[in-house]
Amino acid sequence: MALITLGANSGKGKILQVKQTVLSSVYTKSSPANETFSEITGLSVTITPTSSSSKFLLMMSVACDSNNNYPIGLHFYRDSTKVSPDGATIEGMASYVAFQQPADTRDYGVQQNAQFLDTPNTTSQITYKIFGAKPTASTSVLAINELGGCSSHTVYEIGA
């Protein structure tokens, strides 16, 4: 665990810019939703750092449909590189995992929230994305916003 110490009047820790995208339509991916993590279209944020020392606070709030007894796994990506850490493995997925319902066929909706602090060390344009997947054993679709609600992805650039 890293701690950031801010000096008095240093200017460090100030929010330099904020960008957000909101997905209010339904997103589904049926095949191969259960094999690999793929981008959830409509939840990407493109941002150009003001400094190579900036840090980026990534925040997701994703309305997931946990159907047929299988959860949804989620990750943050910077362009094509996964930046969020692997979490505990549930159903073969090491990721932020949305609620897994009891063993039945009803659909349950859950708002999955996660945060991660990234240090890209660049001033080139970055596109932050959210990727999702279902477990290998699942035959159900990857469904976002299907049971109502909306999803968002917010990126804060923080001076360091």
C-alpha positions in Angstrom: 0.0 0.0 0.0 1.5 3.3 -1.1 0.7 6.6 0.8 0.9 10.0 -0.9 2.2 12.7 1.4 1.3 16.2 0.4 3.5 19.2 1.3 2.0 22.4 2.6 1.0 24.6 -0.4 2.8 22.2 -2.7 -0.1 22.1 -5.3 0.1 18.3 -5.1 -3.2 16.5 -4.7 -5.2 19.0 -6.7 -7.7 17.8 -9.2 -6.5 19.0 -12.6 -9.4 17.7 -14.7 -12.3 15.3 -14.6 -13.9 13.4 -17.4 -16.9 11.1 -17.3 -18.9 8.9 -19.6 -22.4 7.6 -18.8 -23.9 4.5 -20.5 -27.7 4.5 -20.2 -28.5 2.0 -22.9 -28.4 -1.8 -22.5 -25.1 -3.4 -23.4 -24.9 -7.2 -24.0 -22.2 -9.5 -25.3 -23.2 -13.1 -25.8 -20.2 -14.8 -27.4 -17.6 -15.3 -26.2 -18.6 -13.4 -23.1 -17.5 -16.3 -21.0 -14.0 -16.8 -22.4 -12.1 -13.5 -22.3 -12.4 -10.0 -20.9 -13.7 -7.6 -23.6 -14.4 -3.9 -23.6 -17.8 -2.7 -22.5 -18.6 -0.4 -25.4 -19.7 3.1 -24.3 -17.8 3.3 -21.0 -14.4 4.6 -22.3 -12.9 7.9 -21.2 -10.2 9.6 -23.3 -8.0 12.1 -21.5 -4.7 13.9 -22.1 -2.5 14.3 -19.0 -1.3 17.8 -18.2 1.9 16.3 -16.6 3.8 13.1 -16.8 3.8 12.9 -13.0 0.0 13.0 -12.7 -2.0 10.2 -11.1 -5.4 9.2 -12.3 -8.2 8.1 -10.0 -10.4 5.7 -12.0 -14.0 5.1 -10.8 -16.6 2.8 -12.1 -20.3 2.3 -11.3 -21.6 -0.5 -13.5 -25.2 -1.8 -13.4 -24.6 -5.6 -13.8 -27.1 -8.3 -14.4 -26.0 -11.4 -12.4 -28.1 -14.0 -14.3 -28.3 -17.8 -14.2 -26.1 -18.0 -11.0 -23.0 -16.4 -12.6 -21.4 -13.1 -11.7 -19.7 -10.5 -13.9 -16.0 -9.8 -13.6 -14.8 -6.3 -14.3 -11.4 -4.6 -14.9 -9.9 -1.2 -15.7 -7.7 -0.9 -18.8 -5.4 1.9 -20.0 -5.6 1.6 -23.8 -5.0 -2.1 -24.3 -3.3 -2.8 -20.9 -5.1 -4.0 -17.8 -4.2 -1.7 -14.9 -6.5 -2.9 -12.1 -5.2 -5.6 -9.9 -6.5 -9.1 -9.9 -8.9 -9.7 -7.0 -9.8 -13.0 -5.4 -10.7 -15.7 -7.9 -14.4 -16.4 -8.0 -15.7 -18.8 -10.6 -12.3 -18.7 -12.3 -12.2 -14.9 -12.6 -9.6 -12.8 -10.9 -11.2 -9.3 -11.0 -13.6 -6.9 -9.4 -16.6 -9.2 -9.3 -20.3 -8.2 -9.2 -22.6 -9.9 -6.8 -23.3 -13.6 -7.4 -26.9 -14.5 -6.8 -28.2 -17.7 -5.2 -28.4 -20.9 -7.3 -31.5 -20.3 -9.3 -32.5 -18.9 -12.7 -33.8 -15.5 -11.6 -32.0 -12.3 -12.7 -30.6 -10.0 -10.1 -29.2 -6.5 -10.7 -26.4 -5.0 -8.7 -24.5 -1.7 -9.0 -20.8 -2.7 -8.9 -18.5 0.2 -7.8 -14.7 0.1 -7.9 -11.8 2.6 -7.8 -8.1 2.4 -8.8 -5.3 4.9 -8.8 -3.1 4.7 -11.9 0.2 6.3 -12.7 0.7 6.2 -16.4 3.9 8.4 -16.6 3.0 10.1 -19.9 1.6 13.2 -21.5 0.2 11.3 -24.5 -3.5 10.9 -24.8 -4.9 7.9 -22.9 -8.2 6.0 -23.2 -9.3 4.3 -20.0 -11.8 1.5 -20.6 -13.8 -1.0 -18.5 -13.7 -4.6 -19.6 -16.1 -7.3 -18.5 -16.4 -11.1 -18.6 -18.5 -14.0 -17.4 -17.0 -17.2 -15.9 -15.9 -19.9 -18.3 -18.7 -22.2 -17.1 -21.4 -19.6 -17.8 -23.7 -19.9 -20.8 -25.4 -16.6 -20.0 -24.7 -13.2 -21.7 -22.6 -10.4 -20.2 -25.4 -7.8 -19.5 -25.0 -4.2 -18.4 -28.0 -1.9 -17.6 -30.4 -4.7 -18.7 -32.4 -4.6 -15.5 -32.5 -0.8 -15.4 -30.2 1.8 -14.0 -27.2 3.3 -15.8 -23.4 2.9 -15.6 -20.7 5.5 -15.4 -16.9 5.7 -15.7 -15.2 8.8 -14.2 -11.5 9.7 -14.4 -9.9 12.3 -12.2 -6.4 13.7 -13.0 -4.6 14.5 -9.8 -1.5 16.6 -9.6 1.5 14.7 -8.1 
